[in-house]
Amino acid sequence: MQLPATGRDQCIEPWGRLMVDVEFRVLSDRRDGLLLALGQLVIANGYTLLRQRMLNTAEGVVLTMVVRGTKDGLMPLEERLATHPLVLGFEAITPDSLHDSRVTATHVAVAAARIAPARGEVDPQRVEALLPQIAREYPDIFVRLLALESELPPAQRESTLRYIGHRVGHWVYRRDYALGSRLSLADAVRHIALPAMRQIVQADLHEDTFRIRNSPFVDRGEHGACCHFIRGMLGGLLAGPDGAETVDVVESQCRNTGAEACCFEIA
């Protein structure tokens, strides 16, 4: 896609800073509030929003924004947009083609590293292709997830599945629970995480322990605790409205190691 003529030209401000027009394309699963949130982010980073358009597609809502600002502030703005909780996919197109579609993979990996800093890297292209399919098929998601798990190199399984789980959990939170009142962590576990997880697995609470009796990830050849997607999803459900709150989810027991149920401690 080519920018219009004004978007390809660079200019110098009177005080000598090089200005550039950039087109951002964002994929989201939420239309309401998307332009407001990302437009405020653009302005807060010292850029001007020149024009925008929003389209509904089979994959989700695509927001296109053409912005103008200093060239040296471009990379920080791209990272903040790409890692925003409302953003599922991101692309930046600059006049000089210094940042092509590869920026999508780069910044998805940055977001993944914040959520799932495990042994291996997240495969960003595979993740971004899978997430819209999961959203369409939810809650019947395990066929795709188990197929992905079997195809991933062992070093990438934990980080990738935790990252996908976090994204799915935060998506479910925004879809079903974002309009509710702010809850303490204990109440959020009981009134958000528990009913949300019961849509996909057999879940209950025993004192402060979250228990799942039928995790589909056990007995699949992996050693040790293996419910990485569930850990990530619990974290996403409990990470707050903007997805930025840090919630520590540890799988303390797993049926994969002989336990009666997979147990998760949340702090």
Secondary structure in CASP SS format (residue, H / E / C, confidence):
PFRMAT SS
TARGET T0000
AUTHOR 0000-0000-0000
METHOD secondary structure of the structure
MODEL  1
M C 1.00
Q C 1.00
L C 1.00
P C 1.00
A H 1.00
T H 1.00
G H 1.00
R H 1.00
D C 1.00
Q C 1.00
C E 1.00
I E 1.00
E C 1.00
P C 1.00
W C 1.00
G C 1.00
R C 1.00
L E 1.00
M E 1.00
V E 1.00
D E 1.00
V E 1.00
E E 1.00
F E 1.00
R E 1.00
V E 1.00
L E 1.00
S E 1.00
D C 1.00
R C 1.00
R C 1.00
D C 1.00
G C 1.00
L H 1.00
L H 1.00
L H 1.00
A H 1.00
L H 1.00
G H 1.00
Q H 1.00
L H 1.00
V H 1.00
I H 1.00
A H 1.00
N C 1.00
G C 1.00
Y C 1.00
T E 1.00
L E 1.00
L E 1.00
R E 1.00
Q E 1.00
R E 1.00
M E 1.00
L E 1.00
N E 1.00
T C 1.00
A C 1.00
E C 1.00
G C 1.00
V E 1.00
V E 1.00
L E 1.00
T E 1.00
M E 1.00
V E 1.00
V E 1.00
R E 1.00
G E 1.00
T E 1.00
K H 1.00
D H 1.00
G H 1.00
L H 1.00
M H 1.00
P H 1.00
L H 1.00
E H 1.00
E H 1.00
R H 1.00
L H 1.00
A H 1.00
T C 1.00
H C 1.00
P C 1.00
L C 1.00
V C 1.00
L C 1.00
G E 1.00
F E 1.00
E E 1.00
A E 1.00
I E 1.00
T C 1.00
P C 1.00
D C 1.00
S C 1.00
L C 1.00
H C 1.00
D C 1.00
S C 1.00
R H 1.00
V H 1.00
T H 1.00
A H 1.00
T H 1.00
H H 1.00
V H 1.00
A H 1.00
V H 1.00
A H 1.00
A H 1.00
A H 1.00
R H 1.00
I H 1.00
A C 1.00
P C 1.00
A C 1.00
R C 1.00
G C 1.00
E C 1.00
V C 1.00
D C 1.00
P H 1.00
Q H 1.00
R H 1.00
V H 1.00
E H 1.00
A H 1.00
L H 1.00
L H 1.00
P H 1.00
Q H 1.00
I H 1.00
A H 1.00
R H 1.00
E H 1.00
Y C 1.00
P C 1.00
D C 1.00
I C 1.00
F H 1.00
V H 1.00
R H 1.00
L H 1.00
L H 1.00
A H 1.00
L H 1.00
E H 1.00
S H 1.00
E H 1.00
L C 1.00
P C 1.00
P H 1.00
A H 1.00
Q H 1.00
R H 1.00
E H 1.00
S H 1.00
T H 1.00
L H 1.00
R H 1.00
Y H 1.00
I H 1.00
G H 1.00
H H 1.00
R H 1.00
V H 1.00
G H 1.00
H H 1.00
W H 1.00
V H 1.00
Y H 1.00
R H 1.00
R H 1.00
D H 1.00
Y C 1.00
A C 1.00
L C 1.00
G C 1.00
S C 1.00
R C 1.00
L C 1.00
S C 1.00
L H 1.00
A H 1.00
D H 1.00
A H 1.00
V H 1.00
R H 1.00
H H 1.00
I H 1.00
A H 1.00
L H 1.00
P H 1.00
A H 1.00
M H 1.00
R C 1.00
Q C 1.00
I C 1.00
V C 1.00
Q C 1.00
A E 1.00
D E 1.00
L E 1.00
H E 1.00
E C 1.00
D C 1.00
T E 1.00
F E 1.00
R E 1.00
I E 1.00
R C 1.00
N C 1.00
S C 1.00
P C 1.00
F C 1.00
V C 1.00
D C 1.00
R C 1.00
G C 1.00
E C 1.00
H C 1.00
G C 1.00
A C 1.00
C C 1.00
C C 1.00
H H 1.00
F H 1.00
I H 1.00
R H 1.00
G H 1.00
M H 1.00
L H 1.00
G H 1.00
G H 1.00
L H 1.00
L C 1.00
A C 1.00
G C 1.00
P C 1.00
D C 1.00
G C 1.00
A C 1.00
E C 1.00
T C 1.00
V C 1.00
D C 1.00
V E 1.00
V E 1.00
E E 1.00
S E 1.00
Q E 1.00
C C 1.00
R H 1.00
N H 1.00
T H 1.00
G C 1.00
A C 1.00
E C 1.00
A C 1.00
C E 1.00
C E 1.00
F E 1.00
E E 1.00
I E 1.00
A C 1.00
END
